[in-house]
Amino acid sequence: MNFDLTEEQQVVRDLATQIFQEQATTERVKAAEAASGFDEALYAALADANLLGLCLPECDGGSGMGLVELVLVAEQQGHTVAPVPLLPTVATAMSIADHGSDELRSELLPGVIDGSIILTSALAEPGANAATSPSTTAVETDGGYHLCGYRPAVPYPQYASKIIVPARLADGEIALFAVDPSGVTIEVATTTDRQAAGHVTVDTDVPATARFGDGAAHAELLQRFMVGQCALHLGVAEGSLRLTAAYVSSRQQFAKPLSSFQAVSQRAADGYITTEALRVTTMNAAWRISQGLPAQRDVLVAAFWASEGGQEVALTGQHLHGGIGSDVDYPVHRYFQWSSQLANTLGTASSHLATLGGIIATDSSAALGAGIAR
């Protein structure tokens, strides 16, 4: 693929950079964390700049762009560790735009674009967090379905107008359901990155019109979330690395800047290379999805690099800051917190690698069997 951005994509990236850098200051982030874990004024600014409607169809009032553009905006959010529900709202809205009914689209998407409606998806699973296999059940009733299950660490459920819940039907098929938060129990959760989150217990009836999509739509939604998280992790790694570079260049030791010592410069260089590997794999996965190409392997490769490499870069930044890196009030520590959260959301490095290995082994066995048959 061509990794050069189009003129429109450059404008999107520059606009997102300007808004996040101007508004997501350290003081604003700290204030949001201490309050609700949500900077509502910043979110409104993103809506005013039409960044929330970028990836939604023009017929719904959006700009008709795709996942690559969402990645560019999410990267800037990660760079400033800004607490806003950008990814859960936009990724969920994209799924509704693709698979939801006309009624659901007209009810939700205009509000997403103007910032008045927040959406989220309950994709994480309890226990081993096998996100591809929903544990929530959907039993058909007169005029609808009864949903029952537990959804841990759902992002921003207390602010959402709808929570998208994947559930397994009696025949084993998977469907998505748009659930009203008033019908579920939300237990406010404290997460490592200090953003708004909650554990959601679902035991409620929903109308038949709440159902949309199928197993393929669930897989697509999950892939969008994972790629969006990779973009956030890319921004987090960049932010940590830039803060670290400025620190080691100005900090003196033995009358020399820390950056002049070989061990320090080599470790910082390793962090830069890892960050660029994360950028390439994330953009590749986003591009393949936006082009309608098979992307399962590519998403897992990007997720592995984000979980493994992104956390390594954040740890390097904290380590090269020395003692001040352990100060939880110092900005570099916040990158470490976000990285730790992202590295363990919707899977871990080892689980992504295990899933990828299983796919490769299955595909290889199928190809070998086809060759023998011929």
N, C-alpha and C positions, 0 to 999 in steps of 0.2 A: 504494500500500500504506500501511498504518498503521504508522508507525515507533515507536509506543509499545510498550514491553515489557509482556508479561503479568506477573502477580504471580509466577508460577513462574520466568519468565525473569529477573526482577529478583533473585530469591533465588539463582539460578545465578550471575549476574554478581557479586553481592555476596560469595558464598562463594568464588568464584575469586579475586576481588580480595583478600580477606582472606588466603587461603593464599599467594598469590604475593608479596604485599607483606610478609608476616611472614617468609617463608622464603627468598625469592629476593633476599637482600640483596646488596649489591655484593661483600662479602667472600665470600659463598657462591658467587656466580657466578664470581669470579676463581679460587677454589679448584677448582671443577669444571673450568674451562677448563684450568688447569694440570695436572689429573690426566687424566681420561678424556673430558672434554667432555660429561658426563652427571651431573646431580645426582639420584642414585638415591633419596635420602631425600625430596626434594621430590616425586618421581614417586610414591613410596609414599603420601605425604600426599594427593595427588590421588586415588589409588585408594581410600584410607580414607574420603574425602569423597564417594565414588561419582561423581566427575566423569569418570572414564574410561568409565563405563557409561551415561552420559546419553543417547547417541544410538543405543544398540543396542536391539533389540526386547525387550519385556517377557518374551516366551517364552524368550529366551536369558538372562534375568536382568538386563537393562538397564532403563532408565527410559522408553524409547519416545519420546524427544524426537528432534529433527532437527538439520539443519545450522545453523540460526540459533543454537541453543544452543552448538554447537561453536564458532561464530564468537565468541560472547560470552566463552568460556573462553580461546580462542586470543588474543583481543585483550589479555587480562590477562597472558598469557605474554609477548607482545611488549612490553608496557608495562614489564616487569621484565627483559627479555631473558634469560629463564630457560632453561638448556639441558636440556630434557626432550623425549622423543619423543612428545609429545601428538598433534600433527597426523598424522604417519605412522602411528601405531598406530590411532587412532580412525577416520581416513578409510579406512584399509585394512580395518579390522574392519567398517565400515558396508557396504563392498562385499561382503565375505564373507557378512554377514548377509542381504544382498539376493539374492546369486547363488550362494553356495557350497552344497555338499551338506550334508545333515544331519550327516554324519560330520565334515566340516571345521568346521562351526559348533560342534558339541559339543566338538571337540578344542581349539579356539582361543578362542572367545568368553568362556567363564567365566574363563579366565586373563587375558584382556585387562581384564575388569571388575575383578578383584582385584589387578591390577598385576603378576602373575607372568609374563605373556607380553607381549612386545613384538613388534609387526609393522611391516613397512615395505613400500613399493612402489618398484620400480625404474622410474621413469617418464621420467627424463631420457635424452636421446639424445646420442651423440657428434656432434661437428661443429656443424652449425647448430642442433642441439637441436630438431628437428621432432618434438615429443613426441606428436603425434597419429598419427604413422606409425612404428610400432615396427620397428627394424632386426633385432631378435632373431628367429631362425627356429625353428620347431617342426616336426620331421619325425616322422611317425608310425612307431612301431616295434611289435614284438610286445608287446602289453600296456601300451603307453604312448607316450611321445614323447621325442625327443632335442632338447634346447634348446641353441642355440649363439648367443652374442652377447656384446656388451660394454656394460655399464650404468654410466655415470659418475656420481659424486657421489650415491650412494644414501644416504639418511639412516639412521643407526644400524644398518647391516647386521650389525655385529659383536655386537650385542645381540639381534638378532631371532630368534624361533623359526621364522618363515617370511618369505620375501621374495616378494612378488607380482611376477611378471615378465610383462609383455605380450609376446606373440610372434605372428608371422605364420605361418600354416599354408601348405601347398603350394597350396591353392586360393585364396590371397589373403585369406582371412578372418583376423580377429584373435581371439585367446582369451587368457584370463588363466591363469597357472599358479602354484600355491603351491609354492615351491621351498625345500627344506631348505638352510640356509646351509652345512652341512657338505659339500654336494656342489658348491660353487662356490669360486672363488678371490676372496678379499677383500683388496684393497690399501688399507690405511688412508690416508685423504686428509686433508689439512689445508685446511679451508675458511675463508673470510673471517670467518664468524661464530663459528668455533672450536668448533662442535658436532661430535659424533661423526659421521663419514661415511666412506664407502669406495667405491672403484671396484670393481665386481663383474664378473668374467669368468665367463660361464656356458658350460659345455660338459659337459652332464650328462644322464643319463636320468632321467625322472620317470614315475611310474605314471599310468595314465589317470585315476585319481581325483584327481590334482593339478589337472586342467583344470576351469575353471569360467568362466561368463560368455562374452560375445562382444564384438564391436566396440562395441556400445552400452554395455555394462558398462565397457569401457575408457574410453570418452568420459566416462561418468558419474564414474568414479574420478578421472580427470584434472581434471574440473571441480571436484570436491570439494577436491582438493589445491590448485587454484589459488585458490579462494575462501578456503580456510583460510590460505593464504599472504597473501592480501589482508588478512585479519583480523590476522595477525601484524604485517604492515606498518603497519596502522592503529595497533596498540598501540605499535609502535616510534616512529611519528611523534608520537603523544601523549606518550610518555615523553620524547622529545627536546625537544619543545616545552615541556613543564612544567618540565623541568630548566633550559631556556634562559630561560624567563620568570622563574624564581626568581633566576637569576644576574644578568640584566640589571636586575632590580629592586633588587638589593643592591649591585652593583658601581658604584663612584663614578668619575666622570670629570669633571674641571673642577668639582668640588664638587656634581655632580648625578648622579643614578642614570642609567645608560645607557638605561634604558627611557624616559626623558623626551626623548630625541633622536628627531626625526621619522623619520629613516632607519631607526633600529633598530625603532621601534614599527610602522612600516609593513611592514617585512619580517616581523616576528613575526606581524602580523595576516594577511599573505598565507599564512603557514604554517598559521595556524588555519583559514582558509577552505579551503585545500587539504586539510587533515586531515578537515574535515567533509564535503567532496566525496567523499573516500575512504570515509568511514563510510557515506554514503548509497548509493554504488554497490555496496559490499560487502554491506550488509544487503539491498539489492534483489536481488542475485544469489543470496544464500543463501535468501531467502524464496521466490523463484521455483522454485529447485530443490526446496525442502522441500514446495512445493505441487504438484510434478509438472508445472510449466509449462515451456514452451521457454525455455531460459536461455543458449544459446550466445553470443548477442550481449551479454547482460548480464554474463556472466562475463568476456568479453574487455574490455568497458568498464571493469569493476572492476580487472582485471589491468593495464590501461593506466594507470589513475589511481594504482594502487599502485606500479608500476615507475617512472613518471615523477614523479608528485607526492610519493609517499612518500620517494623519494630526495632530492628537492628540499628537503623539510622537514628531513630529517636533515642535509643539507649546510648549511642555514640555521642550525640549532642549533650546528653545529660552528663556523661562521663568526662568529656573534654571541658566541661564547665567546672570540674572539680567540686569542692565542697558546696559552692553556691547552687550547683545543680540539684542538690538534695533539698533545697528550700522550696516548699510547696507553694510559696507565694511568688516565686520567681518565674517569669514567663516560660523558660525552657521546660519546666516541669509540666506545664499544661500540655505541651506537645507529647510528652511521654505518656500522660494520662489518656489523651485521645488515641494515641497509637495502641496502647494496651487494650482499650475498649474495641477499637476497630479490628484488631488482630484476632479477637475471640468472638466476633459477631457473625452469625450465619456460618459458623465453621472455624476451624483453625488451620494453620499451615499444614499440619500432618493429615488432617481430615481431607483437605483439598487435594493433597498429593495422593492419598489413598484412593479417593474417588477417581482421580485422573488415571492412576495405574490400573484400576479395575476396568475403566472404559477402554484403555489401550489394549489390555489383555483380552477383553471380549471381542474387540474389533479384529485383533490379530488372529484369534481362534476362528472367527467367522471367515476371515480371508483365507486362512489355511484350509478350512473345510471346503470352501468354494473351489480352491485350487485342486484338492484331491478329487472332488466330484467331477471336475472337468477332465 
